């Protein structure tokens, strides 16, 4: 390995002492990340018509589902670190896996999202991704504080030099024994930095009112590629076929993100244009986004659907009285008993060729 010219000094700080009170750094950072993430999503959700209180209530439920899922997957992949029943739930000491948390939140939230119309659904998902990105970045500070997600020796410019302190990994149970003075990859640091950059990108996209579906597509592709790459640097994670659980999930995240960007986003652009210009047809070619859309979503407001009311493209039938030619005073242009004007036009009936009550006004 080439000589290391510089490295970031790294001493873990799993607890913060405030007099007689001891606070767990990991738990504090996760809590801050949750509050910031939900607050951002709630505030931005009002832009697409979702009340802040509703978003907060949903966000709390998603967080609970996410924590449960994240802990379950972590325990299943770190059974060697479970020494007592309390270790199964000791999330305040670290041990949450993003893949399980993401799956848990999706399973709970998907039925709710599918009840919203397409523009609201994708616009809200965009804003939730910004909140999620901020929460993830802040949460990674907690991982960094307890010595989690460590890698092998390196001379990488952002490498950290381990100067001491308790760690969740590298204690000799599995993998290489971490020693003071080792210069190592610290993927918690790498992920924290690139997810903060992602948060800035998502904020810019939302601020410029990008087409719904843009931010979530960028989030999924960015997180999928970034996490897939950094997990190769970890040396203490269990793998299946050479891949971590998170990497396997990334193989799904990236295609879904590309689908959102290349398929859903163009269709939603047509709907946005239709909403801004009433003369534009309601749906872009190709129909819906494939997520729970029904026939009602594809009916243009103000236009009768087939089988209801007047047949499309056909004027309503008119009675014989309505089409009877003018007689008497009407034919000569003089006012008659009916009080019609001298021009002989009966204005009480629709003009020939005009459908009564036609839409499109």
C-alpha positions as CSV (number, residue, x, y, z in Angstrom):
1,X,0.0,0.0,0.0
2,X,1.4,3.5,-0.9
3,X,2.4,5.7,2.0
4,X,-0.4,7.8,3.5
5,X,0.3,11.5,3.3
6,X,-2.7,12.6,5.4
7,X,-5.7,11.1,7.1
8,X,-8.7,12.3,9.1
9,X,-8.1,11.7,12.8
10,X,-10.9,9.5,14.1
11,X,-11.9,8.7,17.6
12,X,-15.3,7.3,18.2
13,X,-17.8,9.2,20.5
14,X,-20.6,6.8,21.3
15,X,-21.8,8.8,24.3
16,X,-22.1,12.4,25.3
17,X,-21.7,13.2,29.0
18,X,-23.8,16.1,30.3
19,X,-23.1,16.0,34.1
20,X,-24.9,13.0,35.5
21,X,-26.7,12.4,32.2
22,X,-25.3,10.2,29.5
23,X,-26.7,10.5,26.0
24,X,-26.2,8.0,23.3
25,X,-24.9,9.8,20.2
26,X,-26.3,7.3,17.7
27,X,-29.8,7.6,19.2
28,X,-29.6,11.4,19.3
29,X,-28.5,11.7,15.6
30,X,-31.2,9.3,14.5
31,X,-33.8,11.3,16.4
32,X,-32.6,14.5,14.9
33,X,-32.6,13.0,11.4
34,X,-36.2,11.8,11.9
35,X,-37.4,15.2,13.1
36,X,-35.7,17.1,10.3
37,X,-36.8,14.6,7.6
38,X,-40.5,14.7,8.6
39,X,-40.5,18.4,9.1
40,X,-39.1,19.1,5.6
41,X,-41.5,16.6,4.0
42,X,-44.5,18.1,5.9
43,X,-43.7,21.7,4.9
44,X,-43.0,20.9,1.3
45,X,-46.0,18.6,1.1
46,X,-48.3,21.6,1.4
47,X,-47.1,22.6,-2.1
48,X,-49.1,19.7,-3.5
49,X,-52.1,20.0,-1.3
50,X,-51.2,17.6,1.6
51,X,-51.9,19.1,5.0
52,X,-48.8,19.2,7.2
53,X,-50.5,17.4,10.1
54,X,-51.4,14.5,7.8
55,X,-47.8,14.2,6.6
56,X,-46.4,14.3,10.1
57,X,-48.8,11.5,11.2
58,X,-47.9,9.4,8.1
59,X,-44.2,10.2,8.6
60,X,-44.2,8.9,12.2
61,X,-45.8,5.6,11.1
62,X,-43.3,5.2,8.3
63,X,-40.4,5.8,10.7
64,X,-41.7,3.2,13.2
65,X,-42.1,0.7,10.3
66,X,-38.6,1.6,9.0
67,X,-36.9,1.2,12.4
68,X,-38.5,-2.2,12.9
69,X,-37.5,-3.3,9.4
70,X,-34.0,-1.9,9.7
71,X,-33.5,-3.7,13.1
72,X,-34.8,-7.0,11.9
73,X,-32.5,-7.1,8.9
74,X,-29.5,-6.0,10.9
75,X,-30.1,-8.7,13.5
76,X,-30.4,-11.3,10.8
77,X,-27.1,-10.3,9.3
78,X,-25.2,-9.8,12.6
79,X,-26.3,-12.8,14.7
80,X,-22.7,-13.1,16.1
81,X,-23.2,-9.8,17.9
82,X,-26.4,-10.9,19.7
83,X,-25.4,-12.0,23.2
84,X,-28.7,-11.4,25.1
85,X,-32.4,-10.7,24.4
86,X,-31.8,-7.0,25.0
87,X,-29.4,-6.9,22.1
88,X,-32.3,-7.6,19.8
89,X,-33.8,-4.2,20.4
90,X,-30.8,-2.1,21.5
91,X,-31.1,0.4,18.6
92,X,-29.7,3.2,20.7
93,X,-26.3,1.6,20.4
94,X,-26.5,1.4,16.6
95,X,-27.4,-1.4,14.3
96,X,-30.0,-0.3,11.8
97,X,-29.8,-1.5,8.2
98,X,-31.1,0.9,5.5
99,X,-32.4,-1.9,3.2
100,X,-34.7,-3.3,5.8
101,X,-35.8,0.2,6.9
102,X,-36.6,1.2,3.3
103,X,-38.6,-2.0,2.7
104,X,-40.6,-1.6,5.9
105,X,-41.5,2.0,5.1
106,X,-42.5,1.1,1.5
107,X,-44.8,-1.7,2.6
108,X,-46.6,0.5,5.0
109,X,-46.7,3.7,2.9
110,X,-47.5,2.2,-0.6
111,X,-51.3,1.7,0.1
112,X,-51.6,5.3,1.3
113,X,-49.8,6.7,-1.7
114,X,-51.9,4.7,-4.1
115,X,-55.1,6.5,-2.8
116,X,-53.8,9.8,-4.1
117,X,-54.1,11.0,-7.7
118,X,-51.0,10.7,-9.8
119,X,-49.7,14.3,-9.7
120,X,-50.2,14.5,-5.9
121,X,-48.7,11.0,-5.4
122,X,-45.5,11.7,-7.3
123,X,-45.2,15.3,-6.2
124,X,-45.4,14.1,-2.6
125,X,-42.9,11.3,-3.1
126,X,-40.4,13.8,-4.5
127,X,-40.7,15.9,-1.4
128,X,-40.5,12.8,0.9
129,X,-37.2,11.8,-0.8
130,X,-35.7,15.1,0.2
131,X,-36.7,14.6,3.8
132,X,-35.4,11.0,3.6
133,X,-32.1,12.1,2.2
134,X,-31.5,14.6,5.0
135,X,-32.5,12.1,7.6
136,X,-30.1,9.5,6.2
137,X,-27.2,12.0,6.1
138,X,-27.8,13.1,9.7
139,X,-28.2,9.4,10.8
140,X,-24.9,8.5,9.2
141,X,-23.2,10.9,11.8
142,X,-24.6,8.5,14.4
143,X,-23.0,5.5,12.5
144,X,-19.7,7.4,12.4
145,X,-19.8,8.1,16.1
146,X,-20.1,4.4,17.1
147,X,-17.6,3.0,14.6
148,X,-19.9,1.3,12.2
149,X,-19.5,0.4,8.5
150,X,-15.8,0.3,8.6
151,X,-13.5,-0.8,5.7
152,X,-10.0,-2.0,5.1
153,X,-6.6,-0.3,5.1
154,X,-6.3,2.4,2.4
155,X,-4.4,5.6,1.4
156,X,-7.6,7.2,0.0
157,X,-7.6,11.0,0.7
158,X,-10.8,10.8,2.8
159,X,-9.5,7.9,4.9
160,X,-9.7,8.1,8.6
161,X,-6.9,7.2,11.1
162,X,-8.3,5.3,14.0
163,X,-7.1,6.9,17.2
164,X,-9.1,4.8,19.7
165,X,-12.5,4.4,21.2
166,X,-15.1,1.6,21.3
167,X,-16.4,0.4,17.9
168,X,-19.3,-1.7,16.7
169,X,-17.0,-3.4,14.2
170,X,-13.4,-4.5,14.1
171,X,-13.3,-6.0,17.6
172,X,-11.9,-9.3,16.3
173,X,-15.2,-11.2,16.3
174,X,-15.2,-11.4,12.5
175,X,-13.0,-9.8,9.9
176,X,-9.8,-7.9,10.5
177,X,-8.9,-6.7,14.1
178,X,-8.9,-2.9,14.1
179,X,-5.8,-1.4,15.7
180,X,-5.0,2.1,16.8
181,X,-3.2,4.0,14.0
182,X,-4.9,2.1,11.2
183,X,-5.8,4.3,8.3
184,X,-9.1,2.8,7.0
185,X,-12.1,3.4,4.7
186,X,-15.0,4.8,6.7
187,X,-18.1,4.3,4.6
188,X,-20.3,6.2,7.1
189,X,-18.3,9.3,6.3
190,X,-18.4,8.7,2.6
191,X,-22.2,8.1,2.6
192,X,-22.8,11.1,4.9
193,X,-21.0,13.4,2.5
194,X,-22.5,12.2,-0.8
195,X,-26.0,12.1,0.7
196,X,-25.7,15.7,1.9
197,X,-24.8,16.5,-1.7
198,X,-27.8,14.5,-2.9
199,X,-30.0,16.5,-0.5
200,X,-28.8,19.8,-2.1
201,X,-29.6,18.4,-5.6
202,X,-33.1,17.3,-4.6
203,X,-33.8,20.7,-2.9
204,X,-32.7,22.4,-6.2
205,X,-35.0,20.2,-8.2
206,X,-38.0,20.8,-6.0
207,X,-37.4,24.5,-5.8
208,X,-37.4,24.9,-9.6
209,X,-40.7,22.9,-9.7
210,X,-39.3,20.0,-11.8
211,X,-41.8,17.6,-13.2
212,X,-43.2,15.2,-10.6
213,X,-41.2,12.0,-10.5
214,X,-37.9,13.7,-11.1
215,X,-36.6,13.9,-7.5
216,X,-37.6,10.4,-6.5
217,X,-36.0,9.0,-9.7
218,X,-32.7,10.9,-9.0
219,X,-32.8,9.7,-5.4
220,X,-33.2,6.1,-6.2
221,X,-30.5,6.0,-8.9
222,X,-28.1,8.1,-6.8
223,X,-28.6,6.0,-3.6
224,X,-28.6,2.8,-5.5
225,X,-25.3,3.5,-7.3
226,X,-23.6,5.1,-4.3
227,X,-24.5,2.4,-1.8
228,X,-23.7,-0.4,-4.2
229,X,-20.2,1.1,-4.7
230,X,-19.4,1.9,-1.0
231,X,-20.5,-1.5,0.3
232,X,-17.6,-3.1,-1.6
233,X,-15.3,-1.2,0.8
234,X,-16.9,-2.7,3.9
235,X,-15.1,-5.7,5.3
236,X,-17.3,-6.6,8.3
237,X,-20.7,-7.1,6.5
238,X,-22.1,-10.6,5.7
239,X,-22.6,-11.2,2.0
240,X,-24.6,-13.4,-0.3
241,X,-22.9,-14.3,-3.6
242,X,-20.4,-11.6,-2.8
243,X,-23.0,-8.8,-2.3
244,X,-24.4,-7.3,0.9
245,X,-28.1,-7.1,1.6
246,X,-28.1,-3.4,0.7
247,X,-26.4,-4.1,-2.6
248,X,-29.0,-6.7,-3.5
249,X,-31.7,-4.0,-2.8
250,X,-29.7,-1.5,-5.0
251,X,-30.2,-3.9,-7.9
252,X,-33.9,-3.1,-7.6
253,X,-33.6,0.6,-6.7
254,X,-31.7,1.7,-9.8
255,X,-34.1,0.2,-12.3
256,X,-37.1,1.6,-10.4
257,X,-35.4,5.0,-10.4
258,X,-34.7,4.8,-14.2
259,X,-38.4,3.8,-14.7
260,X,-39.5,6.8,-12.8
261,X,-37.3,9.1,-14.8
262,X,-37.8,7.7,-18.3
263,X,-41.4,6.4,-18.2
264,X,-43.4,8.0,-15.5
265,X,-41.9,11.5,-15.6
266,X,-42.7,12.2,-19.4
267,X,-46.3,11.1,-18.8
268,X,-46.7,13.3,-15.8
269,X,-45.2,16.2,-17.8
270,X,-48.2,15.9,-20.1
271,X,-50.6,16.0,-17.2
272,X,-48.9,19.1,-15.8
273,X,-49.3,20.8,-19.2
274,X,-52.9,19.8,-19.3
275,X,-53.5,21.2,-15.8
276,X,-51.9,24.5,-16.8
277,X,-53.7,24.7,-20.3
278,X,-57.3,23.6,-20.3
279,X,-57.2,23.2,-24.1
280,X,-54.6,20.5,-23.8
281,X,-55.9,16.9,-23.6
282,X,-55.9,15.6,-20.0
283,X,-53.4,12.7,-20.3
284,X,-50.2,12.3,-22.1
285,X,-49.9,9.4,-24.6
286,X,-49.4,6.1,-22.8
287,X,-51.8,6.5,-19.9
288,X,-50.9,6.2,-16.2
289,X,-47.9,5.4,-14.2
290,X,-48.8,1.8,-13.5
291,X,-49.3,2.4,-9.8
292,X,-53.0,1.8,-8.9
293,X,-54.5,4.0,-11.6
294,X,-58.1,3.3,-12.5
295,X,-60.5,4.5,-15.2
296,X,-61.5,7.5,-13.2
297,X,-58.0,8.9,-13.5
298,X,-58.2,8.8,-17.3
299,X,-61.5,10.7,-17.7
300,X,-61.0,14.3,-18.7
301,X,-63.0,16.6,-16.4
302,X,-66.0,18.2,-18.1
303,X,-66.2,15.6,-20.9
304,X,-68.7,12.7,-20.8
305,X,-67.3,9.2,-20.7
306,X,-68.4,6.7,-23.3
307,X,-71.8,5.2,-22.4
308,X,-72.9,8.2,-20.3
309,X,-75.0,11.0,-21.7
310,X,-74.7,12.0,-25.3
311,X,-72.7,9.8,-27.5
312,X,-69.2,11.2,-28.2
313,X,-69.1,13.2,-31.4
314,X,-73.0,13.1,-31.9
315,X,-75.4,16.0,-31.2
316,X,-78.4,15.2,-29.1
317,X,-81.6,14.2,-31.0
318,X,-84.0,17.1,-31.6
319,X,-87.7,16.9,-31.8
320,X,-89.8,17.7,-34.9
321,X,-90.9,20.9,-33.3
322,X,-87.4,22.1,-32.9
323,X,-86.5,21.6,-36.6
324,X,-89.9,22.8,-38.1
325,X,-89.2,25.5,-40.6
326,X,-90.4,29.1,-39.8
327,X,-93.9,30.0,-40.9
328,X,-96.0,33.0,-41.1
329,X,-94.5,36.1,-39.6
330,X,-91.3,34.3,-38.9
331,X,-90.8,33.5,-42.6
332,X,-91.5,37.1,-43.7
333,X,-89.3,38.6,-41.1
334,X,-92.2,40.4,-39.2
335,X,-92.7,39.9,-35.5
336,X,-95.4,37.3,-34.9
337,X,-97.5,36.2,-32.1
338,X,-94.6,34.2,-30.6
339,X,-92.6,37.4,-30.2
340,X,-89.7,36.3,-32.4
341,X,-87.5,39.0,-33.7
342,X,-87.8,40.2,-37.3
343,X,-84.7,38.3,-38.4
344,X,-86.8,35.1,-38.3
345,X,-84.4,33.2,-36.1
346,X,-85.9,31.3,-33.2
347,X,-83.4,31.9,-30.4
348,X,-85.2,29.7,-28.0
349,X,-83.8,26.6,-29.7
350,X,-80.1,25.7,-30.4
351,X,-78.9,26.8,-33.8
352,X,-78.8,24.0,-36.4
353,X,-75.6,21.8,-36.0
354,X,-75.0,22.8,-32.4
355,X,-75.3,20.2,-29.6
356,X,-77.2,21.4,-26.6
357,X,-75.1,21.5,-23.5
358,X,-71.9,20.5,-25.4
359,X,-68.8,20.6,-23.3
360,X,-65.5,22.3,-24.0
361,X,-66.5,25.8,-23.2
